[in-house]
Amino acid sequence: MVQGTLEVLLVSAKGLENTDFLCNMDPYAILIYRTQEQKSSVASGKGSDPEWNESFVFTISDNVTELCIKLMDSDAGGGDDFVGEAKIPLEPLFAEGSLPPTVYNVVKDQEYHGEIKVGLTFTPQENRQQGFDEENFGGWRASN
């Protein structure tokens, strides 16, 4: 089982479908790993080519091997529009430890709707239970 910390650097996106017809859209990203969800800032007025350069940290504690990034358009007064999503496989990251900012396709209704650039770093958690002997560790039992 994979355990550790996943750091996601959300760099930018380009070529996104503009969901606002009269002005530039205000895109933001929702990053989802299992039940953990984090939201980027809104790139106000940045349209189809936003830049964020924001970092997010997730705790990896199981064998879920995919990060989902949903791109949304913030709309004042109404519901936000779904722009598309990128599903990023994490197996290569677990093997390598880090991946430089890489471009992933943004898909909506199984069609290409732009791309997103994301950097990933995985820091494995040391398994402290391995080789840990409580009786010889100098804990409360040694204080007699």
C-alpha positions as CSV (number, residue, x, y, z in Angstrom):
1,M,0.0,0.0,0.0
2,V,1.3,3.4,-1.0
3,Q,1.4,6.0,1.8
4,G,2.9,9.5,1.9
5,T,2.3,13.1,0.7
6,L,1.3,14.2,-2.8
7,E,2.2,17.8,-3.7
8,V,0.5,19.2,-6.8
9,L,1.8,22.3,-8.5
10,L,-1.0,23.7,-10.6
11,V,0.8,25.8,-13.1
12,S,-1.5,26.9,-15.9
13,A,-4.0,25.8,-18.6
14,K,-4.3,26.8,-22.2
15,G,-6.8,26.4,-25.1
16,L,-9.7,25.9,-22.8
17,E,-13.2,26.3,-24.2
18,N,-14.5,29.7,-23.2
19,T,-17.9,29.2,-21.6
20,D,-18.6,32.9,-21.4
21,F,-19.9,34.4,-24.6
22,L,-19.7,38.1,-23.8
23,C,-16.4,38.2,-21.9
24,N,-13.5,36.2,-20.7
25,M,-14.3,33.4,-18.4
26,D,-12.9,33.3,-14.8
27,P,-11.5,29.7,-14.5
28,Y,-10.6,27.8,-11.4
29,A,-9.6,24.2,-10.6
30,I,-11.0,21.7,-8.2
31,L,-8.3,19.1,-7.4
32,I,-9.7,15.7,-6.1
33,Y,-7.8,12.8,-4.7
34,R,-10.2,10.2,-3.3
35,T,-12.4,12.1,-0.7
36,Q,-9.9,15.0,-0.4
37,E,-10.9,18.1,-2.4
38,Q,-9.1,21.4,-2.8
39,K,-10.0,24.5,-4.8
40,S,-7.6,26.9,-6.5
41,S,-8.0,30.6,-6.7
42,V,-10.2,32.1,-9.5
43,A,-8.1,33.4,-12.4
44,S,-10.4,36.4,-12.9
45,G,-10.7,37.5,-16.5
46,K,-7.9,35.2,-17.7
47,G,-10.1,33.4,-20.2
48,S,-8.9,30.3,-22.0
49,D,-5.2,30.6,-20.9
50,P,-5.2,31.0,-17.0
51,E,-2.1,30.8,-14.8
52,W,-2.2,29.9,-11.1
53,N,1.2,28.7,-9.9
54,E,-0.4,27.3,-6.7
55,S,0.6,24.3,-4.7
56,F,-1.7,21.8,-3.0
57,V,-0.9,18.9,-0.6
58,F,-2.8,15.7,-0.3
59,T,-2.3,12.7,2.0
60,I,-1.9,9.4,0.2
61,S,-3.0,6.5,2.3
62,D,-4.4,3.9,-0.1
63,N,-4.0,2.5,-3.6
64,V,-6.0,5.1,-5.4
65,T,-3.8,5.8,-8.4
66,E,-5.5,8.9,-10.0
67,L,-5.8,12.6,-9.4
68,C,-8.7,14.4,-10.9
69,I,-8.6,18.1,-11.8
70,K,-12.0,19.6,-12.7
71,L,-11.8,23.0,-14.4
72,M,-14.7,25.4,-13.7
73,D,-15.7,28.9,-14.8
74,S,-16.8,31.1,-11.9
75,D,-20.1,32.9,-12.8
76,A,-21.4,35.6,-10.5
77,G,-25.1,35.1,-9.8
78,G,-25.5,31.8,-11.4
79,G,-24.1,28.3,-11.2
80,D,-20.4,27.8,-12.2
81,D,-19.9,26.2,-15.6
82,F,-18.0,22.9,-16.0
83,V,-15.1,23.5,-18.5
84,G,-13.6,20.0,-18.5
85,E,-11.4,17.7,-16.5
86,A,-8.0,16.0,-16.5
87,K,-7.4,12.6,-15.0
88,I,-3.8,12.2,-14.0
89,P,-2.3,8.7,-13.4
90,L,-0.1,8.5,-10.3
91,E,1.7,5.2,-10.9
92,P,4.6,6.9,-12.7
93,L,4.9,9.4,-9.9
94,F,5.0,6.7,-7.2
95,A,7.9,5.1,-9.2
96,E,9.8,8.3,-9.9
97,G,9.1,10.4,-6.8
98,S,8.6,13.6,-8.8
99,L,7.4,14.7,-12.3
100,P,8.3,18.1,-13.7
101,P,5.4,20.3,-14.9
102,T,3.7,18.1,-17.5
103,V,0.8,18.9,-19.9
104,Y,-2.4,16.8,-19.6
105,N,-5.5,16.9,-21.8
106,V,-8.6,18.5,-20.5
107,V,-11.6,16.4,-21.6
108,K,-15.4,17.2,-21.7
109,D,-17.9,14.7,-23.1
110,Q,-15.0,12.6,-24.3
111,E,-13.6,15.4,-26.5
112,Y,-10.4,17.4,-26.2
113,H,-11.1,20.9,-24.6
114,G,-7.6,22.2,-24.0
115,E,-4.7,21.3,-21.7
116,I,-3.5,21.8,-18.2
117,K,0.1,21.9,-16.9
118,V,0.8,20.3,-13.5
119,G,3.9,19.3,-11.6
120,L,3.8,16.4,-9.1
121,T,6.0,15.4,-6.1
122,F,5.4,12.3,-4.0
123,T,7.1,11.9,-0.6
124,P,6.7,8.4,0.8
125,Q,5.9,8.0,4.4
126,E,8.4,6.0,6.3
127,N,6.9,2.9,7.8
128,R,7.7,3.4,11.4
129,Q,6.2,0.1,12.5
130,Q,8.9,-1.8,10.7
131,G,11.7,-2.7,13.1
132,F,10.0,-0.7,15.9
133,D,10.4,-2.4,19.3
134,E,8.4,-0.6,21.9
135,E,10.0,-2.4,24.9
136,N,13.5,-1.4,23.9
137,F,12.7,2.1,22.7
138,G,12.9,3.8,26.0
139,G,9.2,4.7,26.3
140,W,7.1,4.5,29.4
141,R,8.1,0.9,30.2
142,A,11.8,2.0,30.5
143,S,11.0,4.7,33.0
144,N,10.4,2.3,36.0
